[in-house]
């Protein structure tokens, strides 16, 4: 039976069902019932050039020889490690050592996520992976990466820069299309939610286009600033307030990738096992394009083991409707049925396959 055959019943259930499954109560109750011991954990730091990043390494409590490992990566914006802990703990129950860390400028990590380029993000992922591989008791041949949203661009870029870095990769509702397509979609959607139409919508999108032209080339900053000032009092401005994330000329090169990056070539260079999870309600207008870009570019690159799973009722992060942006202090999101078990099944299968696939 192939991995796709093994996953088909789970995937079909995920496509057809819409009821919710909350991960944390289920896991906690099951852990108590089975007398599971919490994972061992260790505060760690590692450096990327002049920047020191802080994190936590969680390990299974079982002693069964060298352990496989997994590094967890955040989406866009600030990224405290605690947001990823529920996944890290789940992975330790599968026998993986899991590394989570505060994104630059978050928690106790140095640097700033607002001045981090795609290369910097990729370097952070590679440094975290190298750190985990070097730890005692870790099987360096079996260390991979999991990431959500923005990490869907970071993981292929890192893998293209260092093809042997990851034994496997899991991408959850991210990447495929260019970041510019996501940004333009989200600004247009914000205007739609605000009821902005006609000439006003065209004027707002023209300002957005001017913003991305600046990110792309670095030119005409003064003209952009004047346009922002001129439009600031318009009723539609709050929906597209590009001044909130307007980098100075000295930091503009760190943001250039948002306007220019096309992930196709990097995806085509990914040759290790990869699982991509997509949500049908995650930006529905782009769902087909994201799906097609992932599938076509993995195929063009000849990846020997790529799986793209579609959860038609899932929003961003494989969450059910309205659950992705919950405040973590009040509990984690609620995920679509089958998502978590499917990832478990894929990891379990590929932990045994990593050495066999290493030479591809």
Order of alpha helices (4+ residues) and beta strands (2+ residues): alpha-beta-alpha-beta-beta-beta-alpha-beta-alpha-beta-alpha-beta-alpha-alpha-alpha-alpha-alpha-beta-alpha-beta-beta-alpha
